[in-house]
Amino acid sequence: MKKQRLDRIELGKLIRATRKAKKLRQEDLADNIISQVVVSNIETGKTDVSEKKIIYLFNKLGLKEEDMNKFYIDEEKINQEEVAEELELRLESIETIVDLVDADQGLAELRCLPLPPGDPFIVVVHFLKGKGYLFKGNLKKSRKHFFEAIRYLNDKHAKILSTNLKSLCYYQLSRIEYLQNDLHEALEYCKKGISSFIIDGKRKYTKHLLLLSKAIYLQKLNRLEDAQTVMDQITTSAHTNEQTEVTPSTIDSKEIALNLIELQATIWAKGSMYTQAIKLARQGIELARIDQAFNRSCELWITLGSIYSEKDKFNLAEICFLTALKLKDKIQTEYLLAYAFTQLGTLYSKREEFSHAEDHFLKAVKISRKINDAYQETEALMGLGSCYVKQKMHEKATKCLHEALDLAKQHSFMKQKNQLLLMLGHYLKNIGNPHYQQYALDFFFSNADPLFGGGEQPMLYSPTKRQVADPPNG
């Protein structure tokens, strides 16, 4: 026989409502079996009253004893609910540890988690393992666990689809592809995540994560009109105010809101809407400072500096880049520093402050190599080579440009490859080196073969992986 527990609180509410409906006071129900105090204790659900007295009062109010059956709860069901509640809280704790403390510690706690066989929380476990390994940089294991979570959701645990973990898994898979410089595949996973999103489900911030990332990937693929369309969709759903003022309080996450501001400023700058871009970037800088969002603050200062550089306002750009670098001990994403050093190097090179330019390009190269960021290393080497060209330092110039070209070829950075072939060809021709013809031919075949061989049109302006505005962690 199942062990049952009386839900005294709900039963007490019924007794109190019935008494009031009959316009009786508690003392009107008191007699030699139950006192007014006992009546009060029953109505408030106190546990020190016997069930016998509760039944007596129940009958005295004219309620049928069999109506009490619905107030008995299966003890085993209660225990299962308590176990599930504890397990859910533990998993929330582990997610905080993975995101904010230490991925290894979070993964260790997941391995020790007592999970009953067939428990639907296995989906959450795989999702958190995927996040943990992604933080550790183990993309292969991370991808495996996200796909496992999706498989369990599709095959066995469809009832927890409302958690929106399926959409979040697709979001994280898109970030994995982004980190491997496959923007087209990242975009496809974003689309799957959006189509899987449950509007009335949990983790509602997931929709903004997916839309924001979709806009980022489109922008980096130079599909600016499509990116702006997605941005408009985000800001419309977030109830923004004026066109140039995004209201972060209407978006679930301040991190997402700041990311949104940075991306919109970048898109407007690319469209030569400099006044709007500057205003928005400065708004974001203020919000990031108030919220102490160090990474986003660094990004936004770099973005603002880049906009001023485009307008040839080098003094203002220098202030921005130097401010970003002052945050170096507060940020976690070192590629931002490499980007800032490269931008400063370019700025000093334009001002013909070559010793400063060389110093900053070399710092960018050093950081890029340390974190294995081939894209930023290529950019820094191109800038350094150009700096040496201006100083007529022929040996150093050709060495840097050749190193950059090798990296661009190795990682299929088509935009940089084409630029470097042109730079080397033009430079060698100017200094009387006959090898310039080889670079001119390489540039021709690099672009002519795909164009006339039935393939895709050559990408003279190819995707850029790291230009600030990375998707948030989610």
N, C-alpha and C positions, 0 to 999 in steps of 0.2 A: 504493500500500500504506500502511495506517495505521501511523503511528509509535506504538510501544508502550513503556511503562516498566514495569520489574519492581518490584513492591511487596516490597522486601527485608525490611521489618519483619515483615509477616505471614508471609512465607516462612520467615524465621528462627525465628519462633515454632513453626512446624510441624516444622522440623528439630530444634529443641531438644526438643520434646515427643516426637518419634520416638526420639531418642537416649536420653532418660530412660526411655521405655517398654521399650527394649531393654537397660536397665541398663548403659549404656556411659558412660565418662568422655570428656571432650573429647580427652584425650591418647591414648585408645584408637583414635581415628579418625585421628590424625596419621600421616603417612608422608612419602615423599620428594616428594610433589606438594603436599600441604597440611600446614601445621604446626598445632599446638594453638592458636596465636594466630589463625591464619586461621579455624579452626573457630569460635572465640569471636566473631570479627568477623562471620562469616556469621550466627550465631545472634542477634546484637544488631542486625543490619540495617545494618552499616557499608557505605558506598558505595565504599570503595577496594578491594574484592575483585571480581575479574573474574567474569562470568557463567559462564565455562568452569569455574572452580573450584567455583562453587556447584552446577552441574550434576553435577560429579564427586562432590561430597559427597552430593548428593541420591541418586545411583545407589548409592553405597557403603552408604547406609542402607537400601537395598532399596526405595526409592521409585521410582515410574515417572516417566520424564521428561515424559510427556504430562500428568501431574498438575500440572506447573508452569504449564500454560497459564492456569489460573484466577488465577494471581498476576500476570499481565500486564494492565496497565491502559492503556486507550486514552489516548494523550497529549492528543488533542483534547478528550476528556471531562474530563481533569484540568484543562486550561486553562479550560474553560467553568465548572467548579466553582470555580476560583480567582477568575475574573472575577465570578461570582455572589456569592461570599463577600465580595469587596471592595465590590461594589455594595450589598449588604445592609448592610455596616458603614457605608458612606457615608450611606445613608438613615437609619440609626440616629443618626449624627452630626448630620444635618440636622434630625431631629426634636427633638434636644436643643437645637439652636440656635433653632429656631422657638419651642419652649416656654419656654426659659430665658434666651436671649440677645437675639435680635432677629428679628422675623418677616421684615423686609425682607431681612436677610442670608440667612436660610434660603431664602426664595423665589429670591434671586439664585443661590444654589448649585444649586437645583433646575433652574433654566433652563440651567445649564452642565453638567448631568449627562449623560454619554455613555450614552444608553440605546439598546440595539439594537432594531430594529423588531420589534414583536410580543412584546417581553419582558414577562413577567407582572408585573415590578416597576412597570409603568406604573400599576397599581392603587395602590401605595404612594405614587407620585409625586402622583397626583390627591388622595389622602387628605391628604398633607402640604401640598399647595397649598391645600386646603380649610381646614386648620387655620391656615395662615399668613394667609390673607385674613380668617379669622374674628378672629384677634388684631388685625388692622388695622382691623376694623370694616366691612369690605366684605362685607356679608352676601350680596349677589347673586352675586358671584364665588365666594364660599365655598360656597354652596348648589350652584352649577353643578359644582364639582369633586367634591363628595361624591356627587352623583348620577352623575357620570361614573365614579367608582370603583365604585359599585354596578353600573352597566351593564356594565363590563368583567368584574366578578366573575360576573355572571349569564350573559353571552354568550360570553366567551372564556377566562376564567381561573378557572373553577370549582374547579380543583385547588388553588388557594390560599385556599379558603374557610376552611380551618382556622386562618388568621391571625386570624380574628374581626374583620377590618377592615370587613366588611359591617355587623356589629352596631355597631361604633364609628362608622361613617358615619351610621347612623340615630341614634345618640346625639348626634352633633354637629348633625344636622339638627333634633333636638328642642331643643337649646340655641338654635339660630337662631330657631326659632318662639317660644321663651320670651323671648328678647331683644326680640321684636316684640309681646310681650304676648298671644300666642295660646297659652294654656295647653292648650286642648283639642287643638290640632294637635300641640303638643309631646308631649302624653300619647300620641297615636296613634303618633308616631315611636318613642317609648320601647317601646311594645308590639311594634312591628315589629323593633326591635333585640333584644328579649328572645327573640322567636320565631326569630330568625336565629342566635342564639348557639350555638356548637359547644362542648359541655361539655369535650371532650378537646382543644380547640384551644389556640392561643396567646393571649396577652393576657387571661388569666383574670380580671383585675380588671374587665374590661368588664361582666361580669354584675352586680357590685356597683354600678358606675356607673349602669347602666340602672335597677336596682331602686331605688337611692337617689333618682335623679331622678324616677322614677315616684311615689315617696312624696312628694317635694317638690311636684310639680305637683298631686297629689291634696290635699295639705294646703292649698295656696294656692287651690284650688277649694272649700275648706271641706268636703271629703269626708273628714273626720277618721277615721272608722271604717275606710274603705278604705285610707287612708294608714297607719294603725296595723297593718293586716293585712300590708301590704308590709314595714313595719319589722320585724314579727315574723318574716317570711320571711327577711329579711336576717340578723337576729341569730341565728336558728336555724341557718342555713347557715354562719354565722361562728363557731358554738360559743361563744356568750356565756355568761357566768357567771350571776350573779343578775340579776333583771329590771332593776335600776337601775344595773348595771355592765356596760357594753359593753367588751369586751376588744379594743383596736385591733390587738394583735399577731396576732389570728386573721384579720384582713382584709388583703388584699394591699397596700393603700395607706394610709398614715397620714392623707393628705389626705381620703380617702373616710371613714375611721374618724371623724375630727373632724367632718366634714360630717354623718355619721350621728348623732353625739352631739348636735350643735346642733339638728338637726331633731327628734330624739326629745324633747329638752328643750322645744322649742316646742310640740309636739303635747300633751305632758303639761300644760304651762302652760295651753293653750287648754281642756283638759279639767279645769281647776282642781286638777290633781295637783301643787300647787306644791312640796311637800316633795321629791318625787322629781325634779321638774324642776330645782330649785336644786342638789340633790346632783349630778345628772348634768352640769349646766352647769359646775359648779366642778371636776369631774373633767376635763372637756374643757379648761378653762382651764389646768389644771396640765400636761396632755399637750401642749397647744399651746406653752406656755412652754418645756418641755423640748426640743421639736422645733424651736423658733423658727419656728413657723408663724404669721407675723404677721397675715395676713388672717383666718385662722380664730380667732386669739386675739382680734382686734378684734370679730369677729362674736359670739363667745361672751360677751365682756364686755357687749356691747349686749343680747344675749338675756337674760343674768342681770339686767341693769338693768331690762329690760322686765318681767320676772317680779316683781321687787321693787316696781316701780311699780304693777302690778296689785294687789299686797297693801298698797298705800299706805305702803310703807316707803321714803319718799322720800330719807332720808339714805343708806340703803344703795344705792338706785338711782343717786343722784348720784355716789357713789364709782365705781360700775361704768361709767357713761357717761364720766366724766372720765378714767378709766383707758383706755377705748377710744380717746378722742381723743388721748391721749399717744402712741399708736402711729401718728399721722397721717403721719409721715415715713417709716414702714416699710412702709406698705400700698400696694397698687396700685389697689384698687377704691375710688374716691373717694365713691361713693354711700353707702358705710358711714358716712363722716363726716357727710354730709347727714342720714342717718337718726339718728345720735347727737345732732347738734345739734337736730333736731326733737324728739327725746325729752327732751332737757334743757330745751328751750323749754317743752314741755308741763308738765314737772315744776315749773319756776320759776313758770309761770303759775298752777298749782294752789296754790303756796305764796304767791301774790300778790307775787312778786318780779318785777314787770313789766319793769323796765329790763333785768334779766338775761334774762328770757324773750324780749323783743324782739330783743336782741342775738343770741341763739342762733338764733331763727327766721330772721333776716336772713342769717346765715351759711349756714344750710341752703338758703335760696332762692338765694344766690349760687353755691354749689357745684353745685346741681341745674341751674341755667341753664348753667353752664360745661360740664358733662358731658352736657347735653341729656337730663336725666332728668325727664320731665314728671310722672311719678307722684310722686316725692319733692318736686318743686316744688309740686304741688297740695297735698300733705300739709302742707308748711311754711307755705304761704299760708293754709290753713285754720286752722292753729294761731295764726299771727300775727293773722289777722282776729279770732279768738276772744279773743285777748289784748287787742286794741283795744276789743272789745265790753265786756269787763269794766271797762275804764278809761273807758267812755263817750266814746271818741274816734270819733265817728260817721263822719266823712268817711273817715278811714283804714281803719276797719273795713269799710265798704261797698266801698271800692276793692279791698282785699285779697280779700274774699269773692267779688267779681265776677270778679277775675282768676283765682281758683281755679276758679270755676264755668265760665268760658270754657275753661280747660284740660281740665277734666273732661268737658265736652261734646265738645271737639275729639278727645280720645283715648278716648272711650267708657268712662270710669271711672265705672260706674254707681253704685257704692256712694258715692263722693265726690259725684257729681252729686246724688243724693237727699239726702244729708246737707246739702249746701250750699243746696239749694232750701228745705229745712226751716229751716236756720239763718237764711237771709236773710228768709224769710217771717215767722218768729217775731220776729226782731230788728226789722224794719221796722214790724211791728204794734205792738211795745212802744214805739217812739219816735214813733208816730203818723203814720207814712208810709203813705199809702193804696196804694202800689204793692205792698204785701205780698200783696194778693190775686192778683197775676199769678204770684208764685212758688208760692203755694198751688195755683193751677190747673196750673202747669207740673209740679208734683210729682204731682198727680192724674193728668194725662194721660200722664206718663212711665211710670206704673205701671199705669194702667187699660187703655191701648191694647193693650199686649202680652198682658195677662191675659185680656181679654174679646174680643180680636180674633183668637183662635185661635193666637197665638204662644206662645213660652215664658213661663213665669212670671217676672215681673220680679225682677231680682237685687238685692234690698236689701243683700245681703252678697255682693258680687261678688268675682271673683278679685283677688288682690293680687300684683302682679308682684314688687315689691321689699320684702321684709320680712325681710331677712337670709336665710341658708340658700339661697344660690344653688347650682346644681349645679357640681361641680368641672370644670376644663377638660378633663380626660381626654386 
